[in-house]
Amino acid sequence: MLRVGIVGFGYWGPILARNLRAHPRVRLAAVCDVDPARLAGVAAACPEASVSTNAADLVASPDLDALAIATPAASHFRLTLAALSQGKHVLVEKPLATCAADAERLVENAARRRLVLMTDHTFLFAPPVRRLAELVAEGSLGELQQYSAVRVALGRFRSDVDVLWDLAVHDVAVLDHLVGRMPASVSAAGVAHRGEQVDVAFLTLRFPDGLLASLHATWLAPVKIRRTLVGGSRRTALWDDLEPAERLRLFESGLAEGEAPADEDLQRRIGYRTGEVRAPRLEEREPLATMVAELVDAIEAGREPIAGPTSSLRVVRVVEAAERSARLGGVPVDPATGAPVVAHP
Ligand SMILES: NC(=O)c1ccc[n+]([C@@H]2O[C@H](COP(=O)([O-])OP(=O)(O)OC[C@H]3O[C@@H](n4cnc5c(N)ncnc54)[C@H](O)[C@@H]3O)[C@@H](O)[C@H]2O)c1
């Protein structure tokens, strides 16, 4: 049995708790929140768990093998480092940390101690994204050419991080999961309309092979949109998370194979192919149940999980580059070095 403690029992902590408890090889042994009012419901929801208002109790406890950290993003680094230092495997909410230097320290620490470190990039475990990843890996979409993700709603404003670290990070993680590498550059524009934190952001990610990605994230839109278009040379996929009957659709239509003519007859001479639209069958499982199963399997096998250190660090680098670019007025930034990119090849 894997003995797990949760630190942070606000909105997301209880959802994690439910999914952890549902796993047959997990025992939720402790719950912590600095706010005692948050702990009032623990006895009813998780009767087997002890409670504490001090994370240090769980970090130091010899009766816990792993901690799930569901506190605000700004505290992820400190709490994760403390847990790793005490020999605990860690599942931390997204983002892993709020700067690349901190994320690197966590990754290095987990590797040195041979501990599993996983970020709850929940959407990687959502059935449409799992299917999309299979389609991309088997080449079913062809060469990826364009990616457009819109994640907007009247969201919960956060005071510790901006909308890049809170919302855009989801789409950065999904794109990273599909392509497995960082873009050559990231440029971003962001504005803070209410308060200190950027609450509307647009990102452009360029990959060396020509894939161009655009992400739009805001807490300020009165309509909720969760839509991602993944365009390839052979097929295009549309993931609409708010379309329960057909959350993923595949479009066969596109351009006919061959070189595009370069003269003024372009439109007349370009060939289109029309084809069917399919809604692939998706597994029916709550993403967090799959995520918990991956955590447990990785700990038992001593292997790197999906959303483990390698990809989580890339995600932090990309979001940090976006933050830097927005601060520099939209100058493209290389996420590998953090330096502005003067010219694209
Ligand atoms: N994966 C997802 O889809 C998803 C969805 C929502 C939230 N989240 C993430 O979960 C985390 C928490 O978000 P939330 O919406 O639950 O926030 P929240 O404010 O509702 O809850 C955070 C809780 O942490 C507690 N806390 C803060 N510092 C603490 C400390 N040092 N020790 C113990 N408890 C502490 C607070 O009292 C609060 O109850 C954030 O990182 C957020 O990005 C992820």
The ligand as an SDF file (V2000), in Angstrom:
LIG
                    3D

 44 48  0  0  0  0  0  0  0  0999 V2000
   -4.8460   20.1300  -12.5070 N   0  0  0  0  0  0  0  0  0  0  0  0
   -5.8890   20.9240  -12.5990 C   0  0  0  0  0  0  0  0  0  0  0  0
   -6.6760   20.8560  -13.5240 O   0  0  0  0  0  0  0  0  0  0  0  0
   -6.0950   21.9400  -11.5220 C   0  0  0  0  0  0  0  0  0  0  0  0
   -7.3520   22.4990  -11.2910 C   0  0  0  0  0  0  0  0  0  0  0  0
   -7.4800   23.4140  -10.2440 C   0  0  0  0  0  0  0  0  0  0  0  0
   -6.3780   23.7580   -9.4940 C   0  0  0  0  0  0  0  0  0  0  0  0
   -5.1760   23.1970   -9.7670 N   0  0  0  0  0  0  0  0  0  0  0  0
   -3.9800   23.5510   -8.9970 C   0  0  0  0  0  0  0  0  0  0  0  0
   -4.1520   23.1430   -7.6540 O   0  0  0  0  0  0  0  0  0  0  0  0
   -3.4970   24.0470   -6.7780 C   0  0  0  0  0  0  0  0  0  0  0  0
   -4.5030   24.5330   -5.7490 C   0  0  0  0  0  0  0  0  0  0  0  0
   -5.5510   25.1910   -6.4200 O   0  0  0  0  0  0  0  0  0  0  0  0
   -6.9840   25.3580   -5.7280 P   0  0  0  0  0  0  0  0  0  0  0  0
   -7.8730   25.8610   -6.7870 O   0  0  0  0  0  0  0  0  0  0  0  0
   -7.3490   24.1300   -4.9770 O   0  0  0  0  0  0  0  0  0  0  0  0
   -6.6450   26.5460   -4.7090 O   0  0  0  0  0  0  0  0  0  0  0  0
   -7.3720   26.8320   -3.3320 P   0  0  0  0  0  0  0  0  0  0  0  0
   -6.9350   28.2090   -2.9330 O   0  0  0  0  0  0  0  0  0  0  0  0
   -8.8240   26.5230   -3.4050 O   0  0  0  0  0  0  0  0  0  0  0  0
   -6.7120   25.7780   -2.3300 O   0  0  0  0  0  0  0  0  0  0  0  0
   -5.3930   25.8600   -1.8920 C   0  0  0  0  0  0  0  0  0  0  0  0
   -5.3730   25.4230   -0.4370 C   0  0  0  0  0  0  0  0  0  0  0  0
   -4.0140   25.3300    0.0030 O   0  0  0  0  0  0  0  0  0  0  0  0
   -3.9580   25.7770    1.3520 C   0  0  0  0  0  0  0  0  0  0  0  0
   -2.5750   26.1440    1.6380 N   0  0  0  0  0  0  0  0  0  0  0  0
   -1.8770   27.2130    1.1780 C   0  0  0  0  0  0  0  0  0  0  0  0
   -0.6040   27.1610    1.6330 N   0  0  0  0  0  0  0  0  0  0  0  0
   -0.4890   26.0300    2.3560 C   0  0  0  0  0  0  0  0  0  0  0  0
    0.5820   25.4230    3.0840 C   0  0  0  0  0  0  0  0  0  0  0  0
    1.7990   25.9630    3.1180 N   0  0  0  0  0  0  0  0  0  0  0  0
    0.3500   24.2570    3.7310 N   0  0  0  0  0  0  0  0  0  0  0  0
   -0.8830   23.7000    3.7080 C   0  0  0  0  0  0  0  0  0  0  0  0
   -1.9500   24.2310    3.0530 N   0  0  0  0  0  0  0  0  0  0  0  0
   -1.7420   25.3830    2.3900 C   0  0  0  0  0  0  0  0  0  0  0  0
   -4.9430   26.9280    1.4070 C   0  0  0  0  0  0  0  0  0  0  0  0
   -5.3760   27.1890    2.7200 O   0  0  0  0  0  0  0  0  0  0  0  0
   -6.0610   26.4120    0.5150 C   0  0  0  0  0  0  0  0  0  0  0  0
   -7.0660   25.7360    1.2460 O   0  0  0  0  0  0  0  0  0  0  0  0
   -2.9420   25.1690   -7.6590 C   0  0  0  0  0  0  0  0  0  0  0  0
   -1.5950   24.9090   -7.9160 O   0  0  0  0  0  0  0  0  0  0  0  0
   -3.7120   25.0420   -8.9520 C   0  0  0  0  0  0  0  0  0  0  0  0
   -2.9330   25.4270  -10.0830 O   0  0  0  0  0  0  0  0  0  0  0  0
   -5.0250   22.2960  -10.7470 C   0  0  0  0  0  0  0  0  0  0  0  0
  1  2  1  0
  2  3  2  0
  2  4  1  0
  4  5  1  0
  4 44  2  0
  5  6  2  0
  6  7  1  0
  7  8  2  0
  8  9  1  0
  8 44  1  0
  9 10  1  0
  9 42  1  0
 10 11  1  0
 11 12  1  0
 11 40  1  0
 12 13  1  0
 13 14  1  0
 14 15  2  0
 14 16  1  0
 14 17  1  0
 17 18  1  0
 18 19  2  0
 18 20  1  0
 18 21  1  0
 21 22  1  0
 22 23  1  0
 23 24  1  0
 23 38  1  0
 24 25  1  0
 25 26  1  0
 25 36  1  0
 26 27  1  0
 26 35  1  0
 27 28  2  0
 28 29  1  0
 29 30  1  0
 29 35  2  0
 30 31  1  0
 30 32  2  0
 32 33  1  0
 33 34  2  0
 34 35  1  0
 36 37  1  0
 36 38  1  0
 38 39  1  0
 40 41  1  0
 40 42  1  0
 42 43  1  0
M  CHG  2   8   1  16  -1
M  END
$$$$
